[in-house]
Amino acid sequence: MGFGDMSKKVGAKLKAKMNKWEQDGIEKEKKRKGCNFIEELGAELLSKNGKVKTADALAGKTVALYFSAHWCPPCRGFTPELAEWYTRDLAAKGLEVVFLSADQDETAFQEYFKEQPWLALPFTESSKKDALSKKLGVNGIPCLVIFDESGALITKDGRAAVSKDPTGSKYPWNK
């Protein structure tokens, strides 16, 4: 193989590598942009101590949007586990969970939210929950969708990620 042929081969390999880097960059940017869920949640969330400003409560945190309902048996099984893991390890690592209720009425929402140690979208904001559910492709509950501090989607299957790693040793589950 002459120098010219070798130069063409190296050039082709370099071009392919650069195209892959460019494509990877485009994919990372798409992932980074994710969903502007903080704005979509609205100005305020509920905490155990009343209302909190959404932007302040979620700033700089990995956020898990938890779609769930009191009437749902799998949810009733997963919620206590998630609450235990959150309280024991995950909150200290910087995870904030926001409950988005699929309950049928305010009473069921309030009863279920009492069992949860994290934030919630007010029940009266169900249209915001519906919009996020549609945008994120939530097809069933319980569903845990996790975003990093910048709002980039980490996983739509946060339930599996957290269940496999309840202590958060691989937190934030995007590696």
N, C-alpha and C positions, 0 to 999 in steps of 0.2 A: 504494500500500500504506500503510495507516494504521499508527500507532504500535503498536497492539495486535497486528496481524498480524506486524509486524516483530519484536516482542518474542517472540511464539510461535515464529517461525522461528529466531531466535537461541537461544531456550531449547531447542528441539529439537536444534539443532546442538551446543550445549553438552552436552546430555544424552548424545547419541551419542558425543561425544568422551570424556566421562567414563566411559561404558560401555567404550569401547575401552581407555582407560587401566587400568580395573579388570581387564579381561580380560588385557591385557598383563602386569599385575602378577601375576595368578594363574598365567599361563604361565611367567613368570620364576621364581616361587616353586617351581613344579613342577620346573622345570629345575634350580634351585638345590639342591633336596633330593636330586635324583639318586639315587644308589645309595650306601649306606654301605659302600663297597668296602674301606675300611681295616679295619673290624671283620671283614668277611667274609673277608679274606685271612688272618686269624689273628694271633697274637702275634709271630711271627718269619718273616723272609724270609732267603734265602741271598744272601750277597754273595761276592765273590772271596776275602774274608778270614774267612769263616765266617758265623755267624748274626748278624742285626741285628734290633733291635726294629722292627716294622712302623711303628708310629706315629712313632717318631723318624726313621726313614729317609725317610718320605714327608711329614712335616710341612712345610707351607708351599710345597709343590712342585706343579707340574702333573704329573699321573701318567698314563702310558700303559700300559694293561694289554695285554700282547702275547700273544695266543693263537697258538701255533705248535707245530711238531713237526719233529723230525729227519727223519722219513720223507717229509715233504711237499715235493715239488719247488718249488712257488711260495714256500714258506717258506724253503727253502734259497737261493732267489734273492733274496728280500727282506731276510733277516736281515743279510747282510754290508753291504748298502746302509744299512739302518737303523743298524747298529753304527758305520759310518763317519760318518754324519750326526750321530749322538748324540755320538760322541767329538770330532768336529771342532767342532760348533756347539751342538747342542741341550742337552747336559748343562749347559753354562755358562750357558744361558738359564734354567735351573731345571726342565728336564724330567727326570723319573725314569721309567724303563721297568721294568716288572715282567713277567717271562716266566712264563706259565702254560702248562705243557707238556701236549700231547696225545700224548706219546710212549707207547709200549707197555710200556717197562720202564725201570728206574733207569739202566741202562748207557747206553741211547740218550739219556736225559735228560742225564746227566752229560757225555757226549761233546758234545752240542749246546750245553749251557750254557757249556762251556769257550770257545766262540767268541763269547760275548756279554759285553759290558762292563757290564751292568746287574744288577739284582736278579732273584731268581726265587722263586716259591712252591715250597717243597720238593715233590719228586715224590710223597712219601707223603701229601700233602694234596690229592690229585686230586679228592676229593669237594668241596672248596672251589672248585676250578677249575670243576668241573661245575656247581655251583650258580650261580657268577657267569656262566658261559657261558649258562646257561638264562635267568637274570634279565636279562641284557643282549641276549639274542636273537642270540647268535653262531651263525651257521649254517654257517660255513666258516672255514678258516684259509688263510693268515695273516689275522689280524684284530687291529687296533690300536684300542682304545677309549680316548679321552682325556677326563680329568676335570680341572677347574681346582683351585686350592689349597683351595677350600672343599668339594670333592667333587661339584660340579655337573658334569653331563655336558656336554662341549664337542662331541664328535662320536663316533659309532660307526664312522665311516669315516676313522679316523686315518691309515690306510695311504695313502689318496688325498691327504689334507691334507698329510702329511709329504712324500710323493713329489713333490707340486707345489711344495713350499717346503722343500727339504732344509736350507737354511741357517737357517730359522726367522725370516725377515724379517717374516712375518705371525704369528709365535708370539704367543699360544697358539692360533691358528687358530679363534677364536670370534667374530671380527668379521665 
